[in-house]
């Protein structure tokens, strides 16, 4: 499921792509959007993962697969900064998943893995894989605690880019320019939940969920980000908290 080793930029990119694809697939599966035929099954330890595949009999799942492929293009070019994956009931957002990406310049450093006699350069592949498992497991557990979605729900995805490197006319496959307002309005009192982050020597990926507070049956207090506003702008979601990134 993950690269055997995560020591090169290409291996790191493969890991981030797979984490994104699995996360987006997990969200649609847990929300019951598409039939079982739209998913393949993979196992991560004891966790059964349902991953979207090209199901020509289901146009909705094909669209999500196109979005995932478009995200891959933006990741390869190191353009994408934020991805918003939102369930909306016009004109308000009910549930939103935020994927944040950072790209690092490789800086060799000495680190100690589990074997204290062995020194390695950079982050340990074992620790990166463990963080990846934890992120996916937390996402699955969190979604089991969210209340059902309204019947008149729409799923959309928006991407924001690093403007200093992204061409103005760039649009990844499956996406088009968005002319809607930048603010995301929740009907009730939203709560921000930190799902987790995965950091390699080349990439950082963070996942967060924002939803109406009343829809969270129970949540680990460590996941909750306090002081969530009722109207959240892209810029507000993009701000960095003072927290460890590893």
Residue pairs with C-beta under 8 A, 6 or more apart in sequence:
1 18
1 42
1 44
1 49
2 15
2 18
2 129
2 132
3 11
3 14
3 15
5 11
5 125
6 12
6 15
6 123
6 125
6 128
6 129
6 200
7 122
7 125
7 201
9 106
9 202
12 200
12 201
12 202
12 203
13 75
13 76
13 202
13 203
15 128
15 132
15 198
15 200
15 203
16 75
16 101
16 198
16 200
16 203
16 205
17 72
17 75
19 132
19 135
19 136
19 198
19 205
20 68
20 71
20 72
20 75
20 83
20 99
20 205
21 51
21 52
21 68
22 49
22 51
22 136
23 97
23 99
23 135
23 136
23 139
23 207
24 52
24 64
24 67
24 68
24 85
25 39
25 49
25 50
25 51
25 52
25 64
26 49
26 50
26 136
26 139
26 140
26 143
27 85
27 97
27 139
27 143
28 34
28 52
28 61
28 64
28 155
29 39
29 50
29 52
30 140
30 143
30 144
31 87
31 143
31 149
33 60
33 61
33 155
34 52
34 55
34 58
34 60
34 61
35 55
35 58
37 55
37 57
37 58
38 52
38 53
38 55
38 58
38 61
39 50
39 51
39 52
39 53
40 50
40 51
40 52
40 53
41 48
41 49
41 50
41 51
42 49
42 51
43 49
44 133
44 136
44 137
45 133
47 133
47 136
47 137
47 140
49 136
52 61
52 64
52 65
52 68
53 61
53 65
54 61
54 62
54 65
55 61
55 62
56 62
63 174
64 155
66 173
66 174
67 157
67 174
67 175
69 173
69 174
70 159
70 172
70 173
70 174
70 175
71 80
71 83
71 159
71 172
73 172
73 173
74 80
74 159
74 161
74 172
75 101
77 166
77 170
78 103
78 162
78 165
79 161
79 162
79 165
79 166
79 170
79 172
80 101
80 159
80 160
80 161
80 162
80 172
81 100
81 101
81 160
81 161
81 162
81 238
82 98
82 99
82 100
82 101
82 159
82 160
82 234
82 237
82 238
83 98
83 99
83 100
83 101
83 157
83 158
83 159
83 160
84 96
84 97
84 98
84 157
84 158
84 159
84 160
84 184
84 234
84 237
85 96
85 97
85 98
85 99
85 155
85 156
85 157
86 93
86 95
86 96
86 97
86 155
86 156
86 157
86 158
86 184
87 93
87 94
87 95
87 96
87 149
87 153
87 154
87 155
88 94
88 153
88 154
88 155
88 156
89 150
89 152
89 153
89 154
89 187
90 152
90 154
91 185
92 185
92 186
92 187
93 184
93 185
93 186
93 210
94 149
94 150
94 153
94 186
94 187
94 211
94 212
94 215
95 146
95 149
95 209
95 210
95 211
95 212
95 215
96 184
96 209
96 210
96 211
97 207
97 208
97 209
98 206
98 207
98 208
98 209
98 210
98 237
99 205
99 206
99 207
100 204
100 205
100 206
100 207
100 208
100 238
101 203
101 204
101 205
102 203
102 204
102 205
103 202
103 203
104 200
104 201
104 202
104 203
104 204
106 122
106 201
106 202
107 201
108 121
108 122
109 121
109 122
110 119
110 120
110 121
111 119
111 120
111 121
111 122
111 123
111 124
112 118
112 119
112 120
113 120
113 124
113 126
113 127
114 124
114 126
122 201
123 199
123 200
123 201
123 246
128 198
128 199
128 200
131 196
131 197
131 198
131 199
132 198
134 196
135 195
135 196
135 197
135 198
135 207
138 195
138 196
138 223
139 195
139 196
139 207
142 193
142 195
142 209
142 219
142 223
145 216
145 217
145 218
145 219
146 211
146 215
146 216
146 217
147 214
147 215
147 216
147 217
157 175
158 178
159 172
159 175
160 234
160 238
161 170
171 177
182 233
182 234
182 235
183 231
183 232
183 233
183 234
184 231
184 232
184 233
184 234
185 230
185 231
186 210
186 211
186 212
186 230
186 231
186 232
187 212
188 212
188 213
188 214
188 230
189 212
189 213
189 214
189 228
189 230
190 210
190 211
190 212
190 213
190 228
190 229
190 230
190 232
191 210
191 211
191 212
191 213
191 216
191 219
191 224
191 225
191 228
192 208
192 209
192 210
192 224
192 225
192 228
193 208
193 209
193 210
193 211
193 216
193 219
193 223
193 224
193 225
194 206
194 208
194 222
194 223
194 224
194 225
195 207
195 208
195 209
195 223
196 206
196 207
197 204
197 205
197 206
197 207
197 245
198 204
198 205
199 205
199 245
199 246
204 245
208 225
208 237
210 228
210 232
210 237
225 241
229 236
